[in-house]
């Protein structure tokens, strides 16, 4: 290395956001101090922390002289409140504002010898809900550590994993700066099909379990002998979820009250089935608000399974597959079925988040059958006015009938006013609904994404996709209802063919990232001039994703440095022909043809994930990516 003074290297350090040093990790030369050539090396080279609360230890290795160093942040010895402070021992405490900062260690003997590192400080409030937000666009635009320049096999990989007692179909949720037993830390929450909810330290290596709640024990409303439901006791024998069913839908977190809401399913004694809504304290897993509450509901109707003009909720038949949602103090829970095992209906029930009291009930086919709210693990979406949107699957449709009650809405995208319950105010049904119904091509296999408001009319748009392999762009202010006798979807703002989808697309910077089954991850650009999508993909991945395809997530530093994350889960096991590891992929968001990294690239299976489950959604937060699998929660991040 050439001799370089701090003044000489400072421009290079500031110009390169993450590369440590100019031309290497240390600055050495003729040295002084009687120990020969002096070198300084700082580790870790890349790090990420949460504003104010999370510290980071840096280490400086000095050779050829005294090991003493002077620490600086962005050129200020000891740092400052604006950029963060660092102690003589190398402990960095972040500021209250987000940003990326340079840590510099300078030899106390030879001040021309230094080395640097970078630290990203995020102000992400948390990942409290499925696909990151109520719009369900899957984006985290406050990710300062992960970027196309930092995600590679040399700098990024598997940090650790946390074992779990059952398949984790739920998306991991992330809460920063949570006080658990007197210690403030970042925490991830996940639930399993064994009816367990876990809280893990989001950063500790090895994994640190903070608490585990068995949500069907006596402390959580269970009765003696209850257990998760054996797969053979529901469904049609396809073993779609096996070997047991407990918690399937992703929980939702209310940060204002530090509460996690989750639905359990259990059986006991044999033949007696239970579903309960729980409100768990984030710090302990204990029940809150006098919970849990047993889930029950009924509506007037003569549909499948009705008795005496009433359709009642069936805790055995109904499958709580969709993620839970929380908006304006109300928890929303939706159901479909196990493998289309009749009789079943689509249900949507609203609960008061503070009391767990039931507020409203909707049934999608009270005078017919089916119409499940599936969304392949997705969640109800909400616009800024609080309107709720869900799609339904194959089932009875008579919404266009002139003869009441005309309230069966199979294969439809529904809009609800939530100001005083659940009132349908608008809807869209494809022109070929009858074909979709008889062919089991559910519209509701895909989740809804709310697009940002546009500059001109139509201002409010949304995307819904489904099993048929069609993308619908809808005007939320006039969704189109049903076009009887039409031969195309003239009632949609735009409709074009894509691949079959089981999942929810992501949307970032006017680009929709769509993961079809048997297809490549694909980007469609949204033209803000025409306010429609360009139907020719702007980029595609080289990898083809087998059934069920991915639900992608996007991380970025605002409008730049976007990375698309997608889990390849085709080896999820029965009824698929093989069972094997999930594969996590990272792509440059500006060009999906540029794969930055995947979990099979590093030698010796360094980054291998646990065995795959359907509908896994990567959660990105604070420089790390969390992925649920059949036997563990895998944590990927910047390598030390």
C-alpha positions in Angstrom: 0.0 0.0 0.0 1.1 3.6 -0.6 1.4 6.1 2.3 -1.8 8.1 2.5 -2.8 10.8 4.9 -6.4 11.0 6.2 -6.8 14.2 4.2 -5.7 12.4 1.1 -8.1 9.5 1.5 -11.2 11.4 2.8 -12.6 12.2 -0.7 -12.4 8.5 -1.7 -14.1 7.4 1.6 -17.0 9.8 1.2 -17.5 9.1 -2.5 -17.8 5.4 -2.1 -20.8 4.6 0.1 -19.8 1.1 1.2 -16.3 0.3 -0.1 -13.9 0.4 2.9 -10.8 2.4 2.1 -9.2 3.3 -1.3 -7.5 0.3 -2.8 -7.6 -1.8 0.4 -8.5 -2.2 4.0 -5.4 -0.6 5.5 -3.0 2.2 4.9 0.6 1.2 5.6 4.1 2.4 4.7 7.4 3.4 6.2 5.8 3.8 9.6 7.1 5.1 12.8 7.0 4.1 16.4 9.8 1.5 16.4 7.6 -1.4 15.5 8.2 -1.6 11.7 5.4 -1.0 9.2 2.1 0.1 10.8 -1.2 -1.3 9.4 -4.7 -0.7 10.6 -7.7 -2.9 9.9 -11.3 -2.3 11.0 -14.0 -4.8 11.3 -16.8 -5.3 10.5 -16.5 -3.4 7.2 -20.3 -3.1 6.7 -22.9 -2.8 9.5 -26.4 -1.6 10.1 -28.2 -0.4 13.2 -31.5 1.2 14.2 -31.7 4.9 15.1 -30.9 5.8 18.7 -31.2 2.4 20.3 -28.9 -0.1 18.7 -25.1 0.1 19.2 -22.4 -1.5 17.1 -18.9 -2.6 18.2 -16.1 -2.0 15.8 -12.7 -3.6 16.2 -9.3 -2.2 15.1 -6.4 -4.5 14.5 -3.1 -2.7 14.5 0.3 -4.2 13.6 3.8 -2.8 13.8 3.1 -0.5 16.7 0.9 0.3 19.7 -2.6 -1.0 19.2 -4.1 2.3 20.3 -6.3 4.0 17.7 -8.4 7.2 17.5 -11.9 6.7 16.4 -13.8 9.2 14.2 -17.3 9.4 12.6 -17.5 11.2 9.3 -14.2 13.0 10.1 -15.1 14.0 13.6 -13.1 12.4 16.4 -15.5 10.7 18.7 -18.4 11.6 16.5 -21.3 13.9 17.4 -25.0 13.8 18.1 -25.7 14.5 14.4 -23.7 11.5 13.0 -23.5 9.2 16.0 -20.8 8.9 18.6 -18.0 6.3 19.1 -16.1 5.5 22.3 -12.4 4.9 22.6 -13.3 1.2 22.8 -15.0 1.4 19.3 -18.7 1.2 20.4 -20.8 3.3 18.0 -24.1 4.8 19.1 -26.3 6.0 16.2 -28.0 9.4 16.0 -31.8 9.9 15.9 -31.8 10.4 12.1 -31.3 7.8 9.4 -28.1 8.0 7.2 -24.9 6.2 6.2 -21.7 7.1 8.0 -18.0 6.4 7.8 -16.2 5.0 10.8 -12.4 5.7 10.8 -9.7 4.2 13.0 -6.4 6.0 13.0 -3.2 4.7 14.5 -2.3 6.7 17.6 1.4 6.2 16.8 1.4 6.9 13.0 -1.6 9.1 12.1 -1.0 8.5 8.4 -2.2 4.9 8.9 -6.0 4.4 9.0 -8.8 2.1 8.0 -12.5 2.7 7.5 -15.9 1.0 7.7 -19.4 2.0 6.8 -22.5 1.9 9.0 -26.1 2.4 7.9 -28.6 3.8 10.4 -32.3 3.0 9.6 -35.4 4.7 10.9 -37.7 2.0 9.7 -40.6 1.9 12.2 -41.1 -1.8 11.8 -42.6 -4.5 9.6 -45.9 -5.0 11.3 -48.0 -6.5 8.6 -48.0 -8.8 5.5 -46.1 -7.3 2.5 -45.0 -4.4 4.6 -47.9 -2.0 4.4 -51.7 -1.6 3.9 -51.2 -1.0 0.2 -49.6 -4.5 0.1 -46.9 -3.2 -2.3 -44.1 -5.2 -0.5 -41.7 -2.2 -0.4 -39.3 -1.1 2.3 -37.8 2.2 1.1 -35.9 2.8 4.3 -33.2 0.1 3.8 -29.9 1.8 3.8 -27.5 -1.1 4.2 -28.6 -3.4 1.4 -28.0 -2.2 -2.1 -26.9 -3.7 -5.5 -23.3 -2.8 -4.5 -23.4 -4.6 -1.1 -25.4 -7.8 -1.9 -23.0 -10.4 -3.2 -21.5 -13.7 -2.1 -18.5 -11.8 -0.7 -20.5 -9.4 1.4 -23.9 -11.0 2.1 -25.0 -14.4 3.3 -26.6 -16.5 6.0 -25.8 -15.1 9.4 -27.8 -17.5 11.6 -31.1 -19.4 11.9 -33.6 -20.0 14.6 -35.2 -23.4 15.0 -39.0 -23.7 15.1 -41.4 -26.6 16.0 -43.5 -26.5 12.8 -43.8 -25.2 9.3 -43.7 -21.3 9.3 -46.2 -20.3 6.6 -46.4 -16.8 8.2 -44.2 -13.9 7.1 -41.7 -12.9 9.8 -42.6 -9.6 11.4 -39.9 -7.2 12.7 -40.2 -4.7 15.6 -37.2 -2.4 16.5 -36.2 -1.2 19.9 -38.5 -3.4 22.0 -38.0 -3.7 25.7 -38.1 -7.4 26.6 -37.2 -8.3 30.2 -35.4 -5.0 30.7 -33.3 -5.3 27.6 -34.0 -3.2 24.4 -33.5 -5.1 21.2 -34.9 -5.7 17.7 -37.3 -8.6 17.6 -38.7 -10.9 14.9 -42.0 -12.7 15.4 -43.2 -15.8 13.6 -46.0 -18.4 14.1 -46.0 -22.0 13.1 -48.5 -24.8 12.2 -47.8 -26.3 15.6 -49.8 -23.4 17.1 -46.7 -21.7 18.4 -45.7 -18.1 18.3 -42.1 -17.2 18.8 -40.2 -14.0 19.6 -36.5 -14.0 18.6 -33.7 -11.5 18.9 -33.4 -10.2 15.4 -29.7 -9.8 15.5 -28.2 -12.2 18.1 -25.7 -14.8 17.0 -26.3 -17.6 17.9 -30.1 -17.3 17.8 -31.7 -16.1 21.1 -35.3 -17.1 21.7 -36.9 -14.4 23.9 -40.2 -16.2 24.4 -42.5 -18.9 22.9 -46.2 -19.1 23.4 -48.2 -22.2 22.9 -51.5 -20.5 21.9 -53.6 -23.6 22.6 -52.5 -24.2 26.1 -54.5 -23.3 29.2 -52.9 -19.9 29.5 -54.1 -19.0 26.0 -57.7 -20.3 26.1 -57.0 -24.0 25.2 -58.5 -27.0 26.9 -56.9 -30.3 28.0 -56.1 -32.5 25.0 -56.1 -29.9 22.3 -53.5 -30.0 19.6 -53.0 -28.8 16.0 -55.4 -30.3 13.5 -54.0 -33.4 11.8 -54.1 -32.9 8.0 -56.3 -36.0 7.6 -59.1 -34.3 9.6 -59.7 -31.6 7.0 -59.5 -31.2 3.2 -59.9 -33.8 0.5 -56.8 -35.9 1.2 -54.4 -33.8 -1.0 -52.2 -33.0 2.1 -51.9 -29.4 0.8 -50.6 -28.4 4.3 -49.1 -31.3 6.3 -48.6 -32.9 8.7 -50.7 -30.5 10.8 -52.5 -27.2 10.7 -52.3 -24.6 13.5 -51.4 -21.0 12.5 -51.4 -20.4 8.8 -52.3 -16.7 8.4 -49.6 -14.1 9.1 -50.3 -12.2 12.3 -50.5 -8.4 12.5 -48.9 -6.1 15.0 -50.3 -2.9 16.6 -47.2 -0.9 17.6 -49.3 1.6 19.5 -50.3 -1.0 22.0 -47.5 -3.5 21.5 -49.9 -6.2 20.6 -49.7 -9.1 18.2 -53.0 -10.5 16.8 -53.0 -14.1 15.6 -55.6 -16.8 14.8 -55.1 -20.4 16.0 -56.8 -23.6 14.8 -56.9 -26.7 16.9 -58.8 -30.0 17.6 -59.6 -31.6 20.9 -61.3 -33.8 22.0 -61.2 -35.6 18.6 -63.9 -34.2 16.3 -64.2 -30.9 18.1 -62.6 -28.0 16.3 -61.6 -24.5 17.6 -60.5 -21.3 16.1 -59.6 -18.4 18.3 -58.4 -14.8 17.9 -55.5 -14.0 20.3 -54.0 -10.6 21.3 -50.5 -11.3 22.6 -48.2 -8.8 24.4 -45.1 -8.3 22.3 -42.8 -8.4 25.4 -44.1 -11.7 26.8 -46.6 -13.5 24.6 -49.2 -13.3 27.3 -52.9 -12.7 26.4 -54.3 -9.2 26.5 -57.7 -7.7 26.4 -59.3 -10.7 28.1 -58.4 -12.8 25.1 -58.6 -15.1 23.3 -62.1 -15.1 21.8 -63.6 -18.1 20.1 -64.4 -17.3 16.5 -68.1 -17.8 15.6 -70.4 -16.0 13.2 -73.6 -16.5 11.3 -75.5 -14.7 8.5 -79.0 -15.1 7.0 -78.9 -17.4 3.9 -79.8 -20.6 2.3 -76.3 -21.5 1.0 -74.3 -24.7 1.4 -74.3 -26.0 5.0 -77.2 -23.7 6.0 -79.8 -24.7 8.6 -83.1 -22.9 9.1 -82.2 -20.1 6.8 -78.8 -19.4 8.6 -75.3 -20.0 7.4 -72.9 -20.5 10.4 -69.1 -20.3 10.6 -67.6 -23.9 10.7 -64.3 -24.0 12.5 -63.4 -27.3 10.9 -64.1 -26.4 7.3 -63.0 -22.8 7.3 -59.3 -22.2 6.7 -57.7 -19.0 8.0 -55.1 -18.7 5.2 -55.1 -15.0 4.5 -52.9 -12.7 6.6 -54.6 -10.7 9.3 -55.0 -6.9 8.8 -55.3 -3.9 11.1 -56.7 -0.5 10.2 -58.2 2.3 12.4 -58.3 0.1 15.5 -60.0 -2.8 13.8 -58.6 -6.3 13.2 -59.8 -8.0 10.0 -59.6 -11.8 9.5 -60.6 -13.7 6.4 -61.1 -17.4 5.5 -61.4 -19.8 2.6 -61.2 -23.6 2.9 -59.0 -26.7 3.0 -58.6 -28.0 -0.5 -62.1 -26.9 -1.6 -63.7 -29.3 0.8 -67.4 -28.4 0.8 -69.4 -26.9 2.3 -67.5 -23.6 2.9 -67.8 -19.9 2.2 -65.6 -16.9 2.1 -65.8 -15.1 5.5 -64.5 -11.7 6.5 -64.9 -10.7 10.2 -64.0 -7.4 11.9 -62.9 -7.2 15.6 -62.3 -4.3 17.9 -58.6 -4.3 18.4 -58.9 -3.1 22.0 -61.6 -5.4 23.2 -61.7 -8.3 20.7 -65.4 -7.7 20.4 -66.8 -8.7 17.0 -67.9 -5.7 15.0 -69.0 -6.9 11.6 -69.4 -10.1 9.6 -69.4 -10.6 5.8 -70.1 -13.9 3.9 -69.3 -14.0 0.2 -71.8 -16.6 -0.7 -74.7 -16.7 1.8 -77.1 -18.1 -0.7 -74.6 -20.2 -2.7 -71.3 -21.9 -2.1 -67.5 -21.3 -1.9 -66.1 -17.8 -2.8 -63.2 -18.2 -0.4 -60.8 -15.4 0.4 -57.6 -17.1 -0.3 -55.0 -14.7 -1.6 -52.3 -17.4 -1.2 -51.4 -16.0 2.2 -51.9 -12.3 1.3 -53.9 -9.8 3.2 -56.8 -7.4 2.7 -55.6 -4.2 1.2 -56.6 -0.7 2.3 -56.5 2.7 0.6 -55.8 6.0 2.3 -59.5 6.6 3.0 -59.8 3.3 4.9 -61.7 1.3 2.3 -60.9 -2.4 2.4 -60.3 -4.6 -0.7 -60.3 -8.4 -1.1 -60.6 -10.8 -4.0 -62.7 -14.0 -3.8 -62.2 -17.4 -5.4 -64.4 -19.7 -7.4 -68.0 -19.8 -6.2 -71.5 -18.7 -6.8 -71.9 -15.3 -8.4 -75.2 -13.4 -8.8 -74.1 -9.9 -8.0 -75.5 -8.6 -11.3 -78.9 -10.2 -10.8 -82.0 -8.0 -10.8 -83.6 -10.3 -8.3 -82.6 -10.0 -4.6 -80.7 -11.0 -2.6 -78.0 -11.0 -5.3 -75.3 -11.0 -2.7 -73.1 -13.9 -3.8 -69.7 -12.8 -5.1 -67.5 -15.6 -6.3 -64.4 -14.6 -8.4 -64.8 -10.9 -7.6 -62.7 -8.1 -6.3 -64.7 -6.3 -3.6 -64.5 -2.8 -2.1 -65.8 -2.3 1.4 -66.7 0.9 3.3 -65.4 0.2 6.9 -66.7 3.3 8.6 -69.6 1.4 10.2 -69.0 -2.3 9.6 -68.4 -4.0 6.3 -70.5 -2.6 3.5 -69.8 -3.4 -0.2 -69.7 -0.2 -2.1 -68.2 -1.4 -5.4 -66.9 -4.5 -7.1 -65.3 -6.0 -10.2 -66.1 -9.4 -11.7 -64.4 -10.7 -14.9 -66.7 -11.2 -17.9 -65.9 -14.9 -17.9 -66.7 -15.5 -14.3 -68.7 -18.6 -15.1 -65.7 -20.2 -16.8 -63.4 -19.2 -14.0 -65.8 -20.8 -11.5 -66.3 -24.1 -13.3 -62.6 -24.4 -14.1 -61.4 -23.6 -10.6 -59.4 -20.6 -11.9 -59.8 -18.5 -8.8 -59.5 -14.7 -9.2 -58.7 -14.8 -5.4 -55.5 -16.8 -5.7 -53.6 -13.5 -6.1 -53.5 -10.5 -3.7 -54.5 -6.9 -4.4 -52.0 -4.1 -4.6 -53.1 -0.5 -4.2 -51.1 1.8 -6.5 -50.0 5.3 -5.5 -52.4 8.1 -6.3 -52.0 9.4 -9.8 -51.7 13.1 -10.9 -54.8 12.9 -13.1 -58.0 10.9 -13.4 -58.4 8.1 -12.8 -56.5 9.0 -9.7 -57.0 5.8 -7.7 -55.9 2.5 -9.2 -55.3 -1.0 -8.0 -54.0 -4.3 -9.4 -55.6 -7.8 -8.9 -54.3 -11.0 -10.4 -55.4 -14.6 -10.2 -55.1 -18.2 -11.2 -56.4 -17.6 -14.7 -53.2 -15.7 -15.6 -54.7 -12.3 -16.2 -53.7 -8.9 -14.8 -56.5 -6.4 -14.1 -55.8 -2.8 -13.5 -58.9 -1.3 -11.9 -60.2 2.2 -11.1 -61.0 2.1 -7.4 -63.5 4.9 -7.8 -65.4 2.9 -10.5 -64.4 -0.7 -10.4 -66.6 -1.9 -13.3 -69.0 -4.4 -11.6 -69.8 -7.1 -14.2 -70.2 -6.8 -17.9 -72.8 -9.4 -18.8 -72.7 -10.6 -22.4 -69.2 -9.1 -23.0 -66.4 -11.0 -24.7 -63.6 -9.2 -22.9 -63.0 -7.2 -19.7 -64.2 -3.9 -21.0 -65.2 -3.0 -17.5 -61.6 -3.0 -16.4 -59.3 -0.1 -17.0 -56.7 -2.6 -18.4 -56.5 -6.3 -18.7 -53.8 -8.5 -20.2 -52.5 -12.0 -20.1 -49.7 -13.0 -17.7 -48.9 -16.4 -16.0 -51.0 -18.0 -13.3 -50.3 -16.5 -10.0 -50.5 -17.6 -6.4 -49.3 -14.6 -4.5 -49.1 -10.8 -4.4 -47.0 -8.7 -6.8 -44.7 -5.9 -5.5 -44.7 -2.3 -6.7 -41.8 0.2 -6.5 -41.0 3.3 -8.6 -43.8 2.7 -11.1 -42.8 -0.9 -11.7 -44.8 -4.0 -10.9 -42.8 -7.1 -10.0 -44.9 -10.2 -10.7 -44.0 -13.8 -9.8 -46.0 -16.3 -11.9 -45.9 -20.0 -11.6 -43.8 -21.8 -14.2 -42.5 -18.4 -15.3 -39.7 -16.0 -14.7 -39.9 -13.1 -12.2 -41.1 -10.3 -14.4 -41.2 -6.5 -14.2 -44.0 -4.5 -15.9 -43.5 -0.7 -16.1 -46.4 1.6 -15.3 -46.7 4.5 -17.8 -47.8 7.6 -15.8 -48.8 9.3 -19.0 -51.3 6.7 -20.1 -51.8 5.4 -16.6 -51.6 1.9 -17.8 -49.0 -0.8 -17.8 -46.7 -1.5 -20.7 -47.6 -5.1 -21.5 -44.1 -6.0 -22.7 -41.9 -6.8 -19.7 -39.1 -4.4 -19.0 -37.0 -7.2 -17.5 -37.2 -10.8 -16.4 -35.1 -13.1 -14.2 -33.2 -16.0 -15.6 -34.7 -18.3 -13.0 -38.0 -20.0 -13.8 -40.1 -20.4 -10.6 -42.1 -23.6 -10.2 -45.5 -23.7 -8.5 -46.6 -21.7 -6.5 -44.2 -19.0 -7.6 -42.9 -16.1 -5.4 -44.4 -13.2 -3.6 -41.5 -10.7 -4.1 -40.4 -7.9 -1.7 -38.4 -4.8 -2.6 -35.9 -2.9 -0.5 -34.4 0.5 -1.4 -32.8 3.7 -0.2 -35.8 5.8 -1.1 -36.0 6.0 -4.9 -32.6 4.4 -5.5 -30.6 1.2 -4.9 -33.6 -1.1 -5.2 -33.2 -4.8 -4.6 -36.0 -7.3 -5.4 -36.1 -10.4 -3.1 -37.9 -13.6 -4.0 -38.1 -17.0 -2.5 -38.1 -20.1 -4.7 -40.2 -22.6 -2.9 -41.1 -25.3 -5.5 -39.6 -28.0 -3.4 -42.2 -27.5 -0.6 -43.0 -31.2 -0.4 -46.3 -33.1 -0.3 -48.2 -32.9 -2.6 -45.3 -31.6 -4.7 -42.9 -34.4 -5.8 -39.9 -33.2 -3.9 -39.0 -31.6 -0.6 -35.9 -29.5 -0.3 -34.5 -26.1 0.7 -36.1 -22.8 -0.2 -33.8 -20.6 -2.4 -33.7 -16.9 -1.7 -32.8 -14.7 -4.7 -31.8 -11.0 -4.9 -32.1 -9.0 -8.1 -31.2 -5.5 -9.2 -34.6 -3.8 -9.2 -33.8 -1.8 -12.3 -33.0 -5.0 -14.3 -34.2 -8.4 -13.1 -31.8 -10.0 -15.5 -29.0 -9.0 -13.1 -29.1 -11.5 -10.2 -27.0 -10.1 -7.4 -27.0 -13.2 -5.2 -28.9 -16.3 -4.3 -28.6 -18.8 -1.4 -27.1 -21.6 -3.5 -24.0 -19.6 -4.8 -21.6 -19.7 -1.8 -19.5 -22.8 -1.5 -20.1 -25.6 1.1 -23.8 -24.7 1.4 -22.9 -21.7 3.5 -26.2 -19.9 2.7 -28.6 -22.9 2.4 -32.1 -22.2 3.8 -34.4 -24.6 5.6 -36.9 -26.8 3.7 -39.4 -24.7 1.7 -43.0 -24.0 2.5 -45.6 -22.5 0.2 -46.1 -18.7 0.1 -42.9 -17.7 1.9 -42.4 -13.9 1.8 -39.0 -12.4 2.6 -39.0 -9.7 5.2 -36.2 -7.1 4.8 -35.3 -4.8 7.7 -32.1 -3.2 9.1 -29.7 -4.8 6.7 -31.1 -8.3 7.1 -33.6 -10.6 5.3 -35.7 -13.0 7.3 -37.3 -16.1 5.7 -39.7 -18.7 7.1 -39.2 -22.4 6.3 -40.4 -25.8 7.4 -38.0 -26.1 10.3 -36.3 -22.8 10.9 -36.3 -19.0 10.4 -33.3 -18.1 8.3 -31.5 -14.7 8.8 -29.4 -13.3 6.0 -27.4 -10.2 6.2 -24.0 -8.4 5.8 -21.1 -10.6 6.5 -18.6 -9.6 9.2 
